[in-house]
Every structure is written in C-alpha cells, then in structure tokens.
Amino acid sequence: MKNLIKNLTVLLLFVGYTSCDELDKLTDVDFNTTVTERIIVNVDGGVDVLLNSNVLVNIDNEDTHDYLSKIEKVEINSLDYKVINFFGDNVGVITADLIADSAILDTHTAVTVFNEVGVIYSIVDTATLNTIANKLKNGGNVNFAINGISTCEGGMNFEIEITLNLTITADAL
C-alpha cells in the first residue's frame, strides 16, 4: 500500500509538471518578421583609405514591440546583405570584412564595388547565426560593420543593406 501511494504521488507530480509545460506551449505565439538596416559607407578618394562604418541592429519593430519582454526564442531563417545606392568612382576597389560584433561574417578582397551592386550574399554559418539570434533574443543590439581599405580616385558612396528574416517565439500572456 505504501508503494502504491508513493507511485501514485510520483505519477501525479509527473503529469502535473508535463501538463504545465504543455499549457505554457499553448500560450506561445510564433511569428515571422524582417529586420532591414543599412550601413552607410562614404569613401574619400585615395590609395588605401580606411573604411570603418557600422549600424546597430535590434528586433524592436512594429511586429515585435509588444512582445519584447516575453520573447522566448529567436531563429534566424536567413541573413543576407547587398550593396545598394552606389555613387562615385565606378572602378573603385575595396578589401573589407563584414563583421557582426566581433565575428567576421564575410571577407571581400580587391572587389570593384560598382560591379557588386545588387548582388545578394548570404551568411549561413549556423554558430554565428545562433550567436546573433541569442543576443537579439536577450534584447541586445548587434553591431554590424564594414572594416577595410579602399582605393579610388574620386571617392565613393554606397550602402550595405543587411536583411534578417526571423522567426520569433513569444509568450502571448
């Protein structure tokens, strides 16, 4: 009889615990959102001119604002970037890294910027994407930057558009 009561107690505790988890999952809401930011790059003419421009990225937008304190999970479905709004020396060249916080996402060596306008590059390294997602989940900003050197005669201006496609899980209650 003593064992029966002990086993029933363990069973009730187990059922109660798993039921709470299942109820909590019922109050979760999943939604997709897109975050787009631009790094503005202005390069003076000259040889080996330093590039150092950045933008802070976070997930506070109209889709997520009401859930910011209740976010349970952020998943990056895709992280893409491209050069847009180019103006200047059509043969200007850069050698640069695209960086998120301290992680190098991509390196471009001796690239003619004008030829890269509109070309979409994707970041697929799972560990890096998970690190960025965790920082965003915890309410932090991620500093995306371009660092490197440029060689051009008359200077160049362009933007690097960064697009993150995200799935957010938040507690609706």
Secondary structure, DSSP 8 states (H G I E B T S, - for coil): -HHHHHHHHHHHHHHHHHHHHHHHHHTEEEEEEEEEEEEEEEE-SEEEEEEEEEEEE---STTTGGGGGGEEEEEEEEEEEEEEEEEE-TT-EEEEEEEETTEEEEEEEEEEHHHHBT--EEE--HHHHHHHHHHHHTT--EEEEEEEEEEESS-EEEEEEEEEEEEEEEE--
